[in-house]
Amino acid sequence: MAKAIKLSDELVNDATAHGKAHHRTPPRQIEYWARIGKIAEENPDLPLGFVKDMLVGIEEVELGDVSEYKYG
């Protein structure tokens, strides 16, 4: 369910700039930041790079872009 919320102009401007660099709309960029922040807060021992890579991995699985890992 979508809800309208008030955000500072500074946050929206930052989200616009960062979102353009990653081909996301400002709302999608803010959702991305919120998702990363929530995961980081729940898992303080995980490095940010690991969290980002994990999110990419989840998206790849959902798209079916996976293959069996063969060791050796």
TORKOL-4160 file (C-alpha; in steps of 0.2 Angstrom, whole numbers, padded with zeros to 4 digits, m for minus):
72
<pt num="1" X="0000" Y="0000" Z="0000"/>
<pt num="2" X="0007" Y="0017" Z="m0005"/>
<pt num="3" X="0007" Y="0031" Z="0007"/>
<pt num="4" X="0011" Y="0050" Z="0004"/>
<pt num="5" X="0025" Y="0056" Z="0016"/>
<pt num="6" X="0034" Y="0073" Z="0017"/>
<pt num="7" X="0052" Y="0072" Z="0014"/>
<pt num="8" X="0065" Y="0086" Z="0015"/>
<pt num="9" X="0070" Y="0095" Z="m0002"/>
<pt num="10" X="0088" Y="0090" Z="0002"/>
<pt num="11" X="0084" Y="0071" Z="0003"/>
<pt num="12" X="0073" Y="0072" Z="m0013"/>
<pt num="13" X="0087" Y="0082" Z="m0022"/>
<pt num="14" X="0100" Y="0069" Z="m0017"/>
<pt num="15" X="0089" Y="0055" Z="m0022"/>
<pt num="16" X="0086" Y="0063" Z="m0039"/>
<pt num="17" X="0105" Y="0065" Z="m0042"/>
<pt num="18" X="0109" Y="0047" Z="m0036"/>
<pt num="19" X="0094" Y="0039" Z="m0044"/>
<pt num="20" X="0099" Y="0046" Z="m0061"/>
<pt num="21" X="0116" Y="0039" Z="m0060"/>
<pt num="22" X="0108" Y="0022" Z="m0057"/>
<pt num="23" X="0093" Y="0024" Z="m0068"/>
<pt num="24" X="0081" Y="0025" Z="m0053"/>
<pt num="25" X="0067" Y="0037" Z="m0050"/>
<pt num="26" X="0068" Y="0047" Z="m0034"/>
<pt num="27" X="0055" Y="0037" Z="m0025"/>
<pt num="28" X="0064" Y="0021" Z="m0030"/>
<pt num="29" X="0081" Y="0028" Z="m0025"/>
<pt num="30" X="0074" Y="0032" Z="m0008"/>
<pt num="31" X="0066" Y="0014" Z="m0006"/>
<pt num="32" X="0083" Y="0007" Z="m0011"/>
<pt num="33" X="0092" Y="0018" Z="0003"/>
<pt num="34" X="0079" Y="0013" Z="0015"/>
<pt num="35" X="0081" Y="m0006" Z="0011"/>
<pt num="36" X="0100" Y="m0005" Z="0013"/>
<pt num="37" X="0098" Y="0005" Z="0029"/>
<pt num="38" X="0086" Y="m0008" Z="0036"/>
<pt num="39" X="0097" Y="m0023" Z="0032"/>
<pt num="40" X="0113" Y="m0014" Z="0038"/>
<pt num="41" X="0104" Y="m0009" Z="0055"/>
<pt num="42" X="0098" Y="m0027" Z="0057"/>
<pt num="43" X="0115" Y="m0034" Z="0053"/>
<pt num="44" X="0128" Y="m0022" Z="0059"/>
<pt num="45" X="0143" Y="m0034" Z="0056"/>
<pt num="46" X="0140" Y="m0035" Z="0037"/>
<pt num="47" X="0150" Y="m0023" Z="0026"/>
<pt num="48" X="0140" Y="m0012" Z="0015"/>
<pt num="49" X="0147" Y="m0020" Z="m0001"/>
<pt num="50" X="0142" Y="m0037" Z="0005"/>
<pt num="51" X="0124" Y="m0030" Z="0008"/>
<pt num="52" X="0124" Y="m0022" Z="m0009"/>
<pt num="53" X="0130" Y="m0038" Z="m0017"/>
<pt num="54" X="0117" Y="m0048" Z="m0008"/>
<pt num="55" X="0103" Y="m0038" Z="m0015"/>
<pt num="56" X="0110" Y="m0040" Z="m0033"/>
<pt num="57" X="0111" Y="m0059" Z="m0030"/>
<pt num="58" X="0093" Y="m0059" Z="m0024"/>
<pt num="59" X="0087" Y="m0050" Z="m0039"/>
<pt num="60" X="0097" Y="m0062" Z="m0050"/>
<pt num="61" X="0089" Y="m0077" Z="m0042"/>
<pt num="62" X="0071" Y="m0069" Z="m0044"/>
<pt num="63" X="0075" Y="m0066" Z="m0063"/>
<pt num="64" X="0081" Y="m0084" Z="m0065"/>
<pt num="65" X="0099" Y="m0079" Z="m0069"/>
<pt num="66" X="0108" Y="m0092" Z="m0059"/>
<pt num="67" X="0118" Y="m0107" Z="m0063"/>
<pt num="68" X="0125" Y="m0122" Z="m0053"/>
<pt num="69" X="0142" Y="m0119" Z="m0045"/>
<pt num="70" X="0155" Y="m0132" Z="m0049"/>
<pt num="71" X="0169" Y="m0133" Z="m0037"/>
<pt num="72" X="0187" Y="m0137" Z="m0043"/>
